[in-house]
Amino acid sequence: MIALAALGAAVSASPLAVALLLIVVVGFAWNLGAHYTGAVMGMPVAAGAIAEWPSLLVIGALTIVGATFASGRVETTVGRNIISDHAVRISDAIVIVLAAGLLTLLYNYWRVPTSTIQILVFCVVGVGLAGAIPIHWTTIAALAVVWICAPVIAFALGYLFTRLLDLVIPPGTLPAPRGERAASPTQAALRWAPRLLVIVGACASFTLGANDVANATGALILAHQFSLEVAGLIGGVAMAVGALTWGRGILRRVAFDVVAMDLSMASAAQGVQALVVLVAATQGLFTSMNQALIGAMAGAGLARGRQTVKRAQLLGILRGWAIVPLSGFALGFALEWLARLLIR
């Protein structure tokens, strides 16, 4: 039965079908690049450490590098370990990316920083159930544990790191003017902290490519198209273009609308987000950049008093997280059922 399914997938992988798959993959990756600009450079921009356009250029360049050279383990998880790739037709891969891409586009339009990873995984589950494709529930359970733990750990570390940085950088203090000699260790720290924050944001941009490109390009691996590196490069370039063409809105929202940030809080939040996501990605278990960042931001805000956290924004995002799995599953299932009905 598996052999027949694989044969059917190979036969259906016509040049037109592969071209269509590439189109939806590139479109989804473009959306991802726009969607996650705030998650990787929101804090440096909020702290005034870097301007908007230079930050977008950094995101674009390092996302390509991370996607090309460090995304293999996560691409393997998406392409091999969520549903059985031996039973997947190329039309199934197209449905998965199309469903996840449409939902991401919708949430981008509303400027809501949701978890595209959760969108993707539940679209895959919906397609798997509708298409009678074996699902690896142990992988989904492992991912669910990471999704639950990551923002909680980020919250705790955001609180802790903010408190520690407050010992060096007084709360609310602005960086020392350029060209002025530091008169104390504190002033020296204030001068170097913005540069360090930009470096951390750059590391987060690299992690974005490594962690999130598989949301789109995992379907290429699932459909046995291209190598891991080539698939990563395709997705990384598309993500870079997305960041440069449509990323400013999300960048501004995460940087300025969720929580009031100063230098210590921004440094703590961005550093914790990069750390948490990078650790998960090295294990092949991708997690949400936005959830990790917002968890860290909330912890940093709590370190200064609850009044610094804009609760209405956070509650709206949490409601979105609750809706995302249901919407991903429903759309994936519906589109796959329709595709199976039309393509026999």
C-alpha angles and dihedrals in degrees: 000000000000090000091052091049091050090049091051091050091051093049092049092050094094120163089256092053092048090049091051091049090051091050094053092042092052091045092051092046089050089055091049092054091054094041097056103042092102092047094060105029104018094100098048089049092046091052092049091243094128136011123247101255097045088049091053091050090052090050092050097049098044094041089060091050094048093045093049101044108021108034099080099102094048092044088053090052092053096039100041114013109048099056130004108274091200090069097044124107121204088247088060090055090049091052092050094052093040093053094045092044094051092051092047090050090052094050091045089054089054089044092232113150098223130163110271088186091063089045091054098044094050091045087055090049091050091050091046094053095043092047097041090240115157111256124211098224093179090065091050090049091051091049091049091054090052092048091053096044100041100068092040092052090044090051092053094044092045090056093045097046092047091053091049094048090049087067089064104025114043111230113266095011117141123225117271114264116266116262093022116120114241111249095192141018088257093058090047090053090049090054095049098039096077090050091049090049091055090050090051089049090051090052089050089052090054089048090051090061093045095045107035111029089081089067085076106019096043085081089062089056091044090055092044094246121142131344124284092258096047092046090049092050092050092050094042093055091048091049091051091052090049092052092050097044105038108006103097096082095056090040091057095044096053092040098050114010106055106050136356106250135197128184097277094045094046093049092049095046097047093043094050092047092053092047097049096046094043092053091051093046093052087060093050090249107120120203136185117284089201095050092049092048096046091046089053091045091052091050091049090049092050089053087064099038132287092266091075093064115084096223097188091060093046093049090050091052092047090053088052091053090054092051097044099074092048094047092047093050094045096048094043092050094046096048093045092049089051093046092050089049093052099036113053 
